[in-house]
Amino acid sequence: MALPQGAGGLQRESVALCHQVTTLDRGKLTERLGALPDDLLGQVSKGLRIAQDLSPDE
């Protein structure tokens, strides 16, 4: 899913690869760079549910 430059503090146009889920250790994250607006976050969430074959309420 395409993420436009500036969304959530992104410095350039980016892509969320919903089919390539990776886990991260939160202890290794040092600073928050931004947050996606609710509409884009909802689209990423929908893409993740589709990629993982989950129903909308799971």
PyRosetta script that sets phi, psi and omega in degrees:
from pyrosetta import init, pose_from_sequence

init()
pose = pose_from_sequence("MALPQGAGGLQRESVALCHQVTTLDRGKLTERLGALPDDLLGQVSKGLRIAQDLSPDE")
pose.set_psi(1, 133.1)
pose.set_omega(1, -177.9)
pose.set_phi(2, -75.4)
pose.set_psi(2, 137.6)
pose.set_omega(2, 175.9)
pose.set_phi(3, -122.1)
pose.set_psi(3, 119.4)
pose.set_omega(3, -174.9)
pose.set_phi(4, -71.4)
pose.set_psi(4, 153.0)
pose.set_omega(4, 174.5)
pose.set_phi(5, -54.5)
pose.set_psi(5, 137.5)
pose.set_omega(5, 178.7)
pose.set_phi(6, 93.3)
pose.set_psi(6, -24.0)
pose.set_omega(6, 179.6)
pose.set_phi(7, -65.8)
pose.set_psi(7, 122.8)
pose.set_omega(7, 177.7)
pose.set_phi(8, 62.2)
pose.set_psi(8, 22.0)
pose.set_omega(8, 179.5)
pose.set_phi(9, 89.0)
pose.set_psi(9, 8.7)
pose.set_omega(9, 179.6)
pose.set_phi(10, -66.0)
pose.set_psi(10, 133.1)
pose.set_omega(10, -178.4)
pose.set_phi(11, -82.2)
pose.set_psi(11, -16.8)
pose.set_omega(11, 177.5)
pose.set_phi(12, -149.4)
pose.set_psi(12, 164.4)
pose.set_omega(12, 177.2)
pose.set_phi(13, -57.3)
pose.set_psi(13, 135.8)
pose.set_omega(13, -174.3)
pose.set_phi(14, -135.5)
pose.set_psi(14, 176.0)
pose.set_omega(14, 179.4)
pose.set_phi(15, -135.4)
pose.set_psi(15, 132.2)
pose.set_omega(15, 172.3)
pose.set_phi(16, -92.6)
pose.set_psi(16, 118.2)
pose.set_omega(16, -179.4)
pose.set_phi(17, -91.9)
pose.set_psi(17, 86.6)
pose.set_omega(17, -173.9)
pose.set_phi(18, -65.7)
pose.set_psi(18, -20.0)
pose.set_omega(18, 179.7)
pose.set_phi(19, -89.3)
pose.set_psi(19, -1.4)
pose.set_omega(19, 179.3)
pose.set_phi(20, -121.2)
pose.set_psi(20, 72.7)
pose.set_omega(20, -176.7)
pose.set_phi(21, -76.8)
pose.set_psi(21, 134.1)
pose.set_omega(21, 179.1)
pose.set_phi(22, -131.0)
pose.set_psi(22, 141.4)
pose.set_omega(22, 175.6)
pose.set_phi(23, -99.1)
pose.set_psi(23, 147.5)
pose.set_omega(23, 179.8)
pose.set_phi(24, -128.6)
pose.set_psi(24, 147.0)
pose.set_omega(24, 173.6)
pose.set_phi(25, -80.0)
pose.set_psi(25, 112.9)
pose.set_omega(25, -177.5)
pose.set_phi(26, -58.8)
pose.set_psi(26, -26.3)
pose.set_omega(26, 179.1)
pose.set_phi(27, -65.2)
pose.set_psi(27, -20.9)
pose.set_omega(27, -179.9)
pose.set_phi(28, -91.8)
pose.set_psi(28, -5.7)
pose.set_omega(28, 176.9)
pose.set_phi(29, -87.0)
pose.set_psi(29, 124.1)
pose.set_omega(29, -172.5)
pose.set_phi(30, -99.6)
pose.set_psi(30, -30.9)
pose.set_omega(30, 179.1)
pose.set_phi(31, -148.5)
pose.set_psi(31, 148.6)
pose.set_omega(31, 176.7)
pose.set_phi(32, -85.9)
pose.set_psi(32, 125.7)
pose.set_omega(32, -178.5)
pose.set_phi(33, -93.8)
pose.set_psi(33, -21.2)
pose.set_omega(33, -179.7)
pose.set_phi(34, 169.1)
pose.set_psi(34, -177.7)
pose.set_omega(34, 178.9)
pose.set_phi(35, -146.3)
pose.set_psi(35, 138.9)
pose.set_omega(35, 179.3)
pose.set_phi(36, -71.7)
pose.set_psi(36, 145.4)
pose.set_omega(36, 174.2)
pose.set_phi(37, -65.3)
pose.set_psi(37, 156.2)
pose.set_omega(37, -174.1)
pose.set_phi(38, -52.7)
pose.set_psi(38, -39.7)
pose.set_omega(38, -177.5)
pose.set_phi(39, -65.6)
pose.set_psi(39, -43.1)
pose.set_omega(39, 178.2)
pose.set_phi(40, -70.7)
pose.set_psi(40, -38.2)
pose.set_omega(40, 178.1)
pose.set_phi(41, -62.1)
pose.set_psi(41, -38.8)
pose.set_omega(41, 176.6)
pose.set_phi(42, -63.2)
pose.set_psi(42, -38.7)
pose.set_omega(42, 178.3)
pose.set_phi(43, -67.8)
pose.set_psi(43, -40.4)
pose.set_omega(43, 177.0)
pose.set_phi(44, -64.5)
pose.set_psi(44, -43.4)
pose.set_omega(44, 178.4)
pose.set_phi(45, -59.0)
pose.set_psi(45, -43.4)
pose.set_omega(45, 177.8)
pose.set_phi(46, -62.5)
pose.set_psi(46, -42.7)
pose.set_omega(46, 177.7)
pose.set_phi(47, -61.7)
pose.set_psi(47, -39.2)
pose.set_omega(47, 177.6)
pose.set_phi(48, -65.1)
pose.set_psi(48, -43.0)
pose.set_omega(48, 179.1)
pose.set_phi(49, -62.4)
pose.set_psi(49, -41.7)
pose.set_omega(49, 179.1)
pose.set_phi(50, -64.9)
pose.set_psi(50, -46.0)
pose.set_omega(50, -178.1)
pose.set_phi(51, -62.3)
pose.set_psi(51, -32.4)
pose.set_omega(51, -178.2)
pose.set_phi(52, -96.8)
pose.set_psi(52, 5.3)
pose.set_omega(52, 179.0)
pose.set_phi(53, 55.9)
pose.set_psi(53, 46.2)
pose.set_omega(53, 178.1)
pose.set_phi(54, -103.4)
pose.set_psi(54, 148.4)
pose.set_omega(54, 175.2)
pose.set_phi(55, -75.6)
pose.set_psi(55, 160.9)
pose.set_omega(55, -175.3)
pose.set_phi(56, -57.7)
pose.set_psi(56, -27.6)
pose.set_omega(56, -176.6)
pose.set_phi(57, -96.0)
pose.set_psi(57, 5.9)
pose.set_omega(57, 180.0)
pose.set_phi(58, -90.6)
pose.dump_pdb("model.pdb")
